[in-house]
């Protein structure tokens, strides 16, 4: 610390020039760390088999009341029905039924399309044909289950496959560009961290300011 004319100047504050000088001295630490990390991520990309996702849509229709001039929608009932079928699609009896036709079992995801009467069924697997078959078969099982769920207390429900799944021709994951970009970012940040660690452990003096 220097005192001059009553002012106080902190000599240990890091400036942009100090930062650039550290990066210049430790550039090989940064480069080698980024290169090594990028290699690890690249190996992970090449050794991970691509996965394909096929999606089918099932429409759930409930009876509406009213006339030709005015149709009354029971929003609460429709929402309850949609959530019921979403949970039904991943219930143990339905998955057990699907397991009779599909082996090995793909990864399944069932979601409700907002502001619609559609339920989307997504199946993901390394075999695109298996993913397509599983998504379509689960949709068929839901339609069959709707015919068994008949209640005299509530309006009937009509379910049908609105859009069958097609054979996916492009993998959905992993994205090589995303993983390589992530590896480069991780490598650079790791290299910067190591550069400052080595700088803090180095007792040599490089600049007049340090002296």
Buried (B, 14 or more C-beta within 10 A) or exposed (E): EEEEEEEEEEEEEEEEEBEEBBBEBBEEBBEEBBEEBBEEBBEBBEEEEBBBBBBBBBBBBBEEEEEEEEEEEBEEBBEEBBEEBBEBBBEEEBBEBBEEEBEEEBEBBBEBEEEEBBBBBBBBBBBBEBBBBBBBBBBBBBBEBBEEBEEEEBBEBEBEBBEBBEEBEEBBEBEBEEBBEBBBBBBBBBBBEBBBEEBEEEEEEBEEEEE
